[in-house]
Amino acid sequence: MLRRRYLAAYDIRDEKRLRLVHKTMKEFGFPMQYSVFICDLDASEKITFKMKVLPLMDQRADSLVLVDLGDPSTRGLECFEFLGTSLPLPKGGPGIV
């Protein structure tokens, strides 16, 4: 299946939910910052991701955004501009760890 690279960022208002969402996010992607991840997902993995994360959130207070960055094999560092220190981005491949 075709993979897409997503930038995922979240704002979780409760410490307990925040820890659960962060732990789950690590199953699906590479942490760039505490609440910002790069996730390489195919359509099925994206559905699984949503099914695992949504129940952990209070949808009235919390938010998560997925930004489609395109094909992970062609979207490397050129779509990111870092100020200060930065971590190397994943080269592509499986999104679910």
C-alpha positions in Angstrom: 0.0 0.0 0.0 1.0 3.6 -0.7 2.5 5.3 2.4 2.1 9.0 3.1 4.2 11.1 5.4 2.3 13.0 8.1 3.3 15.7 10.5 1.2 15.0 13.6 1.0 17.6 16.4 -1.3 17.5 19.4 -2.5 19.6 22.3 -3.8 17.5 25.2 -5.1 19.4 28.2 -4.8 16.7 30.9 -1.5 15.2 32.1 -2.8 11.6 32.2 -4.3 11.8 28.7 -1.2 13.5 27.5 1.0 10.6 28.6 -1.3 8.1 27.1 -1.5 9.9 23.7 2.3 10.4 23.7 2.9 6.7 24.4 0.5 5.7 21.6 2.1 8.2 19.2 5.4 6.5 19.6 3.8 3.3 18.2 3.1 5.1 15.0 5.8 7.6 14.4 9.1 9.4 15.1 9.1 12.1 17.8 10.5 15.4 16.5 9.5 17.3 19.7 7.3 16.2 22.6 4.0 16.8 20.9 5.2 16.7 17.3 5.7 13.5 15.4 6.5 12.3 11.8 4.4 9.3 10.9 4.7 7.3 7.7 1.3 5.6 7.3 -0.6 3.7 4.7 -4.4 4.0 4.6 -5.0 1.1 6.9 -2.4 2.2 9.4 -4.0 5.7 9.4 -7.3 4.2 10.3 -5.7 2.1 13.1 -3.9 5.2 14.3 -7.2 7.1 14.6 -9.0 4.2 16.3 -6.2 4.0 19.0 -5.7 7.8 19.6 -9.3 9.1 19.5 -10.5 7.2 22.5 -7.6 8.6 24.6 -8.6 12.2 23.9 -11.3 14.4 25.2 -12.5 15.7 21.9 -14.2 18.8 23.6 -10.8 20.0 25.0 -8.0 18.2 23.2 -6.8 18.5 19.6 -4.6 16.6 17.1 -3.7 17.7 13.6 -2.4 15.5 10.8 -0.7 17.4 8.0 -0.1 15.3 4.8 3.4 15.9 3.6 3.3 13.5 0.7 5.3 10.5 -0.3 7.9 9.7 2.4 10.5 8.6 -0.2 10.5 12.1 -1.7 9.8 14.3 1.3 13.0 14.5 3.3 14.5 17.6 4.9 13.5 19.9 2.1 10.0 20.6 3.5 11.4 21.4 7.0 13.3 24.5 8.2 14.9 24.1 11.6 16.0 26.9 13.9 18.3 25.8 16.6 19.0 22.1 17.2 17.2 19.5 15.1 16.9 15.7 15.1 17.5 13.7 11.9 14.3 12.8 10.2 13.4 9.2 9.3 14.4 8.1 5.8 11.0 6.4 5.2 9.8 2.9 5.7 7.4 1.4 8.2 5.4 3.9 10.2 4.2 1.5 12.9 7.0 0.5 15.3 
